[in-house]
Amino acid sequence: MSESLSVPTPKPPPRTVIPIAVAEESVGLYAAHQKIYPRSVSGYFARWRWALVFATQLVFYGLPWLEWGQRQAVLFDLGARRFFLFGLVLYPQDLIYLTGLLVVSALSLFLFTAVAGRLWCGYACPQTVYTEIFMWVEEKIEGSRIARMRLDSGALSAEKLVKKWFKHIVWISIGLWTGFTFVGYFSPIRELGMEFLQTRMGSWEVFWVLFYGFATYGNAGFMREQVCKYMCPYARFQSAMFDRDTLIVSYEPARGEPRGLPAKARAASAPAAGHCIDCKLCVQVCPTGIDIRQGLQYECIGCGLCVDACNIVMDKMQTPRGLIRYATQNGMAGRWTPRQVLRRVLRPRVLIYAAVLMALCVGLLASLVIRTPLKVDVVRDRASLARIVEGGQLENVYRLQIMNATEQPQRYRIQASGLDGLQVSSEPWVEVAPAQSRWVAVRLQLPYGAAPAGSHKVHFDVRSEDGRDGVSEKAVFLVPR
């Protein structure tokens, strides 16, 4: 003992050596993914989610099969460079309408986010919609949340193999049908279906059916909340559009804490507890697996399922609903009434968004209504810029692309103006089939010496036979020295 208590001679500290076993137990750079088993729930917000699932999929799967006259009602024919939207026939020159649609969509996103957070993510985003469909299939085949957890943790068995294979077959079928429908917006879907049955689909069509189909299968079947949490940029920049008067799914700590058993289930001497009984149903129903009681988190998609679950528990506990609810941060802090919250939600920022959005929608619709269903492109014939022809006439040759954006055949007259004596020496009338375009060669002639050397602005005036539709396009007439 005396030797063990003796003071040793000071020596330099030994070098620290980390054992291999300790190094292997060090924390990894990435956390392991924990599979989420969402619990099904019924309620007001759950019904709204399913209503939007039905509405969005009815539109997506149904639109390509609608007919308008003798053609598909909605078709983006990239090969022919024509876009059909019911009665509208649009060409690449109508790109301004696509730009307007994108601006309207962006402003709508800003407006809805400023009012009530991530409504798009929780109710209408394709990732949310298809995840909801795939989880419904999974529940119908494998059972409830607890049954799915037992099945995954259990040993391999015939029942497990049958259920898993059947589930994936249904998932892949939904994904492939989704990919087929997606391609049906760009290639006539009825012809595409016949080619598919006869195994004569084009290579690009096969590629996109498989690509979109298996993207749906992978995103909705496996990645699910990972897409929302790590891949979608909207979750990252949404905080820039939130403020303290934005309606978000919120938990009221002042009413819910401290958590514990209800009064009738705890001892009389136990301290008082809040309305939250810590049942964790709000966590179990969350598609992204978060605990809303920890406050606002970027993973929250605002679906409101935790509100439905908590309201069911509050009803059973005979306590008021709304422990978890849509509320604003200012409203929660000031204990405002719903009317006070709504008054602050309709703040100047929201009203400005709404006014600009309304003005853009009205302007876009008015532009579509008054648009001229005729497009003309003028291209100079570079093989012969200017030449002297019979009769002492100076001639320039052009190529005009005349696009008929109506559903009836049209006959157009081509005229030119801008120089005295200028005339169209080629056939002035041209016929264009419904919703088709046609290239025509047009020769303009001018008496030699009628204009000084150089380039002169002229106009091509193309007008329908009935005189209702007309377009004027600029060009240049060259007079050589």
Buried (B, 14 or more C-beta within 10 A) or exposed (E): EEEEEEEEEEEEEEEEEEEEEEEEEEEEEEEEEEEBBBBEBEBEBBEBBBEBBEEBBEEBBEBBBEEBEEBBBBBBBEEEEBBBBEEBBBBEEBEEBEEBEEBBEEBBBBBBBBBBBBBBBBBBBBBBBBBBBBBEBBBEBBBEBEEBBEBEEEEEEEEBEEBBEEBBEBBBEBBBBBBBBBBBBBBBBEEBBEBBEEEEBEEEBBEBBBEBBBBBBBBBBEBBBBBBBEEBEBBEEBEEBBEEBBBBBBBBBEBBBEBBEEEEEEEEEEEEBBBBBEBEBBBBBBBBBBEBBEEBEBBBBBBBBBBBBBBBBBEEBEBEEBBBBBBBBBBBEEEBEEEBBEEBBEBEBBEEBBEBBEEBBEEBEEEBEEBEBBBBBBEBEEEEEBEEEEEEBBBBBBBBBBBBBBBEEBEBBBBBEBBEEBBBBBEEEBEBEBBBBBEBEBBBBBBEEEBEEEEBEBBBBBBBEEEEBBBEBEBBBEBEE
